[in-house]
């Protein structure tokens, strides 16, 4: 029988091996840190290429890539709580909607500059994550997923009923032109840059967390929360911080999205399909990694747009069928499959299906 390979210091901690936790995490970090900084160089190269590409593409393509950048940020945010920590949140859209409405209310009702309203929106998202996270993160599995979904629906109903402040079901409009506009509208080039920076920051944050001691604590919670607590990890603090960091990114994305849309309704920014797409993109790409959500977001958003343009009313059916096939043949995610296949030189898709069969 083939022996299962060690999963690193997290597994060693959870199995109670003799070395100290600090020493094991130190060894893991040293072994996983590459001798060169090629991922950082590659990241800066891609960022520079996207900046240069803006000068060569038409406004319609800029809008498409803006949407891709948005979902890169959302997927990375969900991966922090769902991929690394193992808590599948189905209420992420609550932070998106709160970020959007915080910016809209401040700009429309109080004529606050967008650049002042933006950090306020992030703070609101973080505070809401902490408030609901402390009680809800005591739940696990589908109980936590359902509870976060309920929290998102509750937030939407609150916004919908605060008619005097948010406009309720009649929607809200951000002043973007003329003397009443607290901040001039960015336009397609401006939002392209804004969402590109947001995507880059989200990837950088995810990468820094993944390589940090805190990141390994999140993985420990994912592998075995009870054992992680037994070796001294404050699992409650780890989960709440991960939830708050994820909420900060999503709320920031919601703020930019609100300014881009100008006019929107509660059903637009509290749409559960945002959360569904986050989850699908992470699962398809490969959860618990940085490249997985990035590849999943880029690939699925481009595929979705291509199918919508070329296949008309059949695009959703084919899009869903593709997702099902990818999940069946690559249950661990495409990026994780390719990484493992390259290391082991075993590229058989059928063997991969057998390995992960239920």
C-alpha positions as CSV (number, residue, x, y, z in Angstrom):
1,X,0.0,0.0,0.0
2,X,1.3,3.4,-1.0
3,X,2.0,5.6,2.1
4,X,0.3,9.0,2.0
5,X,2.8,11.8,1.8
6,X,3.2,14.2,4.7
7,X,1.1,17.4,4.5
8,X,3.8,19.5,6.1
9,X,4.0,21.2,9.5
10,X,0.3,21.6,9.9
11,X,-0.2,17.9,9.7
12,X,2.8,17.4,12.0
13,X,1.3,19.7,14.6
14,X,-2.1,18.0,14.4
15,X,-0.5,14.5,14.7
16,X,1.4,15.6,17.8
17,X,4.9,14.9,16.6
18,X,7.8,15.7,18.9
19,X,9.2,18.9,17.5
20,X,7.9,22.3,18.6
21,X,5.3,24.1,16.6
22,X,7.5,27.0,16.0
23,X,10.3,24.9,14.6
24,X,8.1,23.0,12.3
25,X,6.5,26.1,10.9
26,X,9.9,27.6,10.4
27,X,11.1,24.6,8.5
28,X,8.0,24.7,6.4
29,X,8.4,28.3,5.5
30,X,12.1,27.8,4.6
31,X,11.3,24.8,2.5
32,X,8.5,26.5,0.6
33,X,10.2,29.9,0.0
34,X,11.7,29.8,-3.5
35,X,15.4,30.6,-4.0
36,X,14.4,33.5,-6.3
37,X,11.4,35.8,-6.4
38,X,10.0,34.8,-9.7
39,X,6.3,34.8,-8.6
40,X,6.7,38.5,-7.6
41,X,8.5,39.3,-10.8
42,X,5.8,37.5,-12.8
43,X,3.1,39.4,-10.9
44,X,4.6,42.8,-11.6
45,X,5.1,41.8,-15.3
46,X,1.4,40.8,-15.6
47,X,0.4,44.1,-13.9
48,X,2.6,46.1,-16.2
49,X,1.3,44.2,-19.3
50,X,-2.3,45.0,-18.3
51,X,-1.4,48.7,-17.9
52,X,0.1,48.8,-21.3
53,X,-2.7,46.8,-22.8
54,X,-5.2,49.5,-21.9
55,X,-3.7,51.8,-24.5
56,X,-4.3,49.2,-27.2
57,X,-7.9,48.0,-26.6
58,X,-11.3,49.5,-27.4
59,X,-13.6,50.7,-24.6
60,X,-15.8,47.6,-24.9
61,X,-12.8,45.3,-24.2
62,X,-11.8,47.6,-21.3
63,X,-15.2,47.0,-19.7
64,X,-14.9,43.2,-20.2
65,X,-11.5,43.2,-18.5
66,X,-12.8,45.4,-15.7
67,X,-15.4,42.7,-15.0
68,X,-12.6,40.1,-15.0
69,X,-10.6,42.2,-12.5
70,X,-13.6,42.5,-10.3
71,X,-14.1,38.7,-10.0
72,X,-10.4,38.1,-9.5
73,X,-10.7,40.2,-6.3
74,X,-14.0,38.6,-5.2
75,X,-12.6,35.1,-5.8
76,X,-9.4,35.8,-3.9
77,X,-11.5,37.2,-1.0
78,X,-13.7,34.2,-0.8
79,X,-10.7,31.9,-1.0
80,X,-9.3,33.4,2.2
81,X,-12.3,32.3,4.3
82,X,-13.5,29.4,2.2
83,X,-10.3,27.9,0.8
84,X,-7.6,28.4,3.4
85,X,-9.8,28.4,6.6
86,X,-12.4,25.9,5.3
87,X,-15.5,27.9,6.1
88,X,-17.7,28.1,3.0
89,X,-19.4,31.5,3.4
90,X,-22.5,32.0,1.2
91,X,-23.1,35.4,2.5
92,X,-20.2,37.3,1.0
93,X,-22.6,39.4,-1.1
94,X,-23.6,41.1,2.1
95,X,-20.3,42.8,2.3
96,X,-20.5,43.7,-1.4
97,X,-23.9,45.3,-1.0
98,X,-22.9,47.1,2.2
99,X,-19.8,48.5,0.6
100,X,-21.9,49.7,-2.4
101,X,-24.6,51.3,-0.3
102,X,-22.2,53.0,2.1
103,X,-20.5,54.8,-0.8
104,X,-23.8,55.6,-2.5
105,X,-25.4,57.0,0.7
106,X,-22.4,59.1,1.6
107,X,-22.0,60.5,-1.9
108,X,-25.7,61.0,-2.6
109,X,-27.0,62.1,0.8
110,X,-24.0,63.9,2.3
111,X,-21.9,64.8,-0.8
112,X,-18.8,63.0,0.5
113,X,-15.9,62.4,-1.9
114,X,-15.6,58.9,-3.2
115,X,-12.1,58.6,-1.8
116,X,-13.4,59.4,1.7
117,X,-16.4,57.1,1.4
118,X,-14.3,54.2,0.1
119,X,-12.4,53.5,3.4
120,X,-15.7,54.0,5.3
121,X,-17.3,51.3,3.2
122,X,-14.4,49.0,3.9
123,X,-14.7,49.7,7.7
124,X,-18.5,49.0,7.5
125,X,-17.9,45.7,5.8
126,X,-15.2,44.6,8.3
127,X,-17.4,45.6,11.3
128,X,-20.3,43.7,9.9
129,X,-18.1,40.6,9.4
130,X,-16.8,40.8,13.0
131,X,-20.4,41.3,14.4
132,X,-21.8,38.3,12.6
133,X,-18.6,36.3,12.5
134,X,-18.2,36.0,16.3
135,X,-21.4,34.0,16.7
136,X,-21.7,32.4,13.2
137,X,-18.1,31.1,13.1
138,X,-19.0,28.8,16.0
139,X,-21.0,26.9,13.4
140,X,-19.5,24.5,10.9
141,X,-20.2,23.0,7.5
142,X,-23.6,23.6,6.0
143,X,-24.9,25.2,9.2
144,X,-22.4,28.0,8.7
145,X,-23.1,28.3,5.0
146,X,-26.9,28.6,5.6
147,X,-26.4,31.1,8.5
148,X,-24.2,33.4,6.4
149,X,-26.8,33.2,3.5
150,X,-29.4,34.2,6.0
151,X,-27.3,37.1,7.2
152,X,-26.9,38.4,3.7
153,X,-30.6,38.2,3.1
154,X,-31.2,40.0,6.4
155,X,-28.8,42.8,5.4
156,X,-30.6,43.2,2.1
157,X,-34.0,43.5,3.8
158,X,-32.6,46.1,6.2
159,X,-31.3,48.2,3.3
160,X,-34.5,47.7,1.4
161,X,-36.6,49.0,4.3
162,X,-34.5,52.0,5.1
163,X,-36.2,54.0,2.4
164,X,-35.4,57.5,3.8
165,X,-31.7,56.8,3.7
166,X,-31.1,54.2,1.0
167,X,-34.1,54.8,-1.3
168,X,-35.3,51.3,-0.6
169,X,-36.7,49.4,-3.5
170,X,-36.7,52.6,-5.6
171,X,-32.9,52.4,-5.8
172,X,-30.3,55.1,-5.3
173,X,-28.3,57.2,-7.7
174,X,-24.8,58.5,-7.2
175,X,-24.3,62.1,-8.5
176,X,-21.4,61.8,-11.0
177,X,-21.7,64.8,-13.3
178,X,-22.0,68.5,-12.8
179,X,-21.6,70.7,-9.7
180,X,-23.4,68.2,-7.5
181,X,-20.9,65.4,-8.1
182,X,-18.6,65.1,-5.1
183,X,-16.1,63.1,-7.3
184,X,-15.9,63.2,-11.1
185,X,-16.9,60.0,-12.8
186,X,-13.9,57.8,-13.7
187,X,-15.1,56.6,-17.1
188,X,-14.1,53.2,-18.6
189,X,-10.3,54.0,-18.5
190,X,-10.5,55.1,-14.8
191,X,-12.5,52.0,-13.7
192,X,-10.2,49.7,-15.7
193,X,-7.3,51.1,-13.6
194,X,-9.3,51.0,-10.4
195,X,-10.3,47.4,-10.7
196,X,-6.9,46.4,-12.0
197,X,-5.3,47.8,-8.8
198,X,-8.0,46.1,-6.7
199,X,-7.3,42.8,-8.3
200,X,-3.5,43.2,-7.8
201,X,-3.9,44.1,-4.2
202,X,-6.2,41.2,-3.5
203,X,-3.8,38.7,-5.1
204,X,-0.9,40.3,-3.1
205,X,-2.9,40.1,0.2
206,X,-3.8,36.5,-0.5
207,X,-0.1,35.6,-1.3
208,X,1.2,37.4,1.8
209,X,-1.3,35.6,4.0
210,X,-0.6,32.2,2.5
211,X,3.1,32.5,3.3
212,X,2.6,33.9,6.8
213,X,2.4,32.2,10.1
214,X,-1.2,33.3,10.2
215,X,-1.8,31.6,6.9
216,X,-0.6,28.3,8.3
217,X,-2.8,28.8,11.3
218,X,-5.8,29.1,8.9
219,X,-4.7,25.9,7.2
220,X,-4.5,24.2,10.6
221,X,-8.1,25.3,11.3
222,X,-9.1,23.8,7.9
223,X,-7.4,20.5,8.5
224,X,-8.6,19.9,12.1
225,X,-9.9,22.7,14.1
226,X,-10.1,20.9,17.4
227,X,-6.5,19.7,17.1
228,X,-5.4,23.2,16.1
229,X,-7.0,24.6,19.2
230,X,-5.4,21.9,21.3
231,X,-1.9,23.0,20.2
232,X,-2.4,26.6,21.2
233,X,-4.0,28.2,18.1
234,X,-6.7,30.6,19.0
235,X,-9.1,29.3,16.3
236,X,-11.8,31.9,17.0
237,X,-9.4,34.8,16.4
238,X,-8.0,33.2,13.3
239,X,-11.5,32.6,11.8
240,X,-12.8,36.1,12.6
241,X,-9.7,37.9,11.2
242,X,-9.8,35.8,8.0
243,X,-13.5,36.6,7.7
244,X,-12.8,40.3,8.2
245,X,-10.0,40.4,5.7
246,X,-12.2,38.7,3.1
247,X,-15.0,41.2,3.9
248,X,-12.7,44.2,3.5
249,X,-11.8,43.1,-0.1
250,X,-15.4,42.4,-1.0
251,X,-16.7,45.7,0.5
252,X,-14.0,47.6,-1.4
253,X,-15.1,45.9,-4.6
254,X,-18.7,46.7,-3.9
255,X,-17.8,50.4,-3.4
256,X,-16.0,50.6,-6.8
257,X,-18.9,48.7,-8.4
258,X,-21.5,51.1,-7.0
259,X,-19.6,54.2,-8.4
260,X,-19.2,52.4,-11.7
261,X,-23.0,51.6,-12.0
262,X,-24.1,55.1,-10.8
263,X,-27.7,53.9,-10.3
264,X,-28.6,50.5,-8.7
265,X,-31.2,48.7,-6.5
266,X,-30.8,46.4,-3.5
267,X,-31.4,43.4,-5.7
268,X,-28.5,44.4,-7.9
269,X,-25.8,44.5,-5.3
270,X,-27.2,41.9,-2.9
271,X,-27.6,39.4,-5.7
272,X,-26.7,35.9,-4.5
273,X,-25.2,35.1,-7.9
274,X,-22.1,37.1,-6.9
275,X,-21.4,34.7,-4.1
276,X,-22.2,31.7,-6.3
277,X,-19.7,32.9,-8.9
278,X,-17.1,33.5,-6.2
279,X,-17.5,29.9,-5.0
280,X,-17.5,28.4,-8.5
281,X,-14.4,30.3,-9.6
282,X,-12.4,29.2,-6.5
283,X,-13.6,25.5,-6.8
284,X,-12.9,25.4,-10.5
285,X,-9.4,26.9,-10.2
286,X,-8.4,25.2,-7.0
287,X,-9.1,26.4,-3.5
288,X,-6.4,27.0,-0.9
289,X,-4.0,28.5,-3.4
290,X,-3.3,31.9,-4.9
291,X,-3.2,30.9,-8.6
292,X,-6.3,28.8,-8.4
293,X,-8.9,31.5,-7.8
294,X,-7.0,33.8,-10.2
295,X,-7.2,31.3,-13.0
296,X,-10.8,30.3,-12.2
297,X,-11.9,34.0,-12.2
298,X,-10.2,34.9,-15.4
299,X,-11.2,31.7,-17.2
300,X,-14.8,31.5,-16.2
301,X,-15.5,35.2,-16.7
302,X,-14.0,35.2,-20.2
303,X,-15.8,32.0,-21.0
304,X,-19.1,33.4,-19.7
305,X,-18.8,36.6,-21.8
306,X,-17.8,34.6,-24.9
307,X,-20.8,32.2,-24.6
308,X,-23.1,35.2,-24.0
309,X,-22.0,36.9,-27.1
310,X,-21.8,33.9,-29.4
311,X,-24.5,31.4,-28.2
312,X,-27.4,33.6,-27.2
313,X,-30.1,32.0,-25.1
314,X,-28.1,28.7,-24.9
315,X,-25.1,30.3,-23.2
316,X,-26.2,29.6,-19.6
317,X,-27.0,25.9,-20.4
318,X,-23.6,25.3,-22.0
319,X,-21.8,27.3,-19.3
320,X,-23.4,25.2,-16.6
321,X,-22.5,22.0,-18.5
322,X,-18.9,23.0,-18.7
323,X,-18.8,23.7,-15.0
324,X,-20.2,20.3,-14.2
325,X,-17.7,18.5,-16.4
326,X,-14.7,20.4,-14.9
327,X,-15.9,19.6,-11.4
328,X,-16.3,15.9,-12.3
329,X,-13.0,15.5,-13.9
330,X,-11.0,18.0,-11.8
331,X,-12.6,17.9,-8.4
332,X,-9.5,19.4,-6.7
333,X,-9.4,22.3,-9.2
334,X,-7.7,22.7,-12.6
335,X,-4.6,24.5,-11.2
336,X,-4.1,22.0,-8.4
337,X,-4.5,19.1,-10.8
338,X,-1.9,20.6,-13.2
339,X,0.5,21.3,-10.4
340,X,0.3,17.8,-9.0
341,X,0.4,16.1,-12.4
342,X,3.5,18.0,-13.3
343,X,5.2,17.0,-10.1
344,X,4.2,13.3,-10.4
345,X,4.2,13.1,-14.2
346,X,0.8,11.5,-14.0
347,X,-1.5,13.3,-16.4
348,X,-4.3,10.7,-16.7
349,X,-7.7,12.4,-16.1
350,X,-9.4,9.0,-15.5
351,X,-6.9,8.2,-12.7
352,X,-7.6,11.7,-11.3
353,X,-11.3,10.9,-11.2
354,X,-10.7,7.6,-9.5
355,X,-8.4,9.2,-6.9
356,X,-11.1,11.7,-5.9
357,X,-14.1,9.5,-6.3
358,X,-16.8,9.8,-3.6
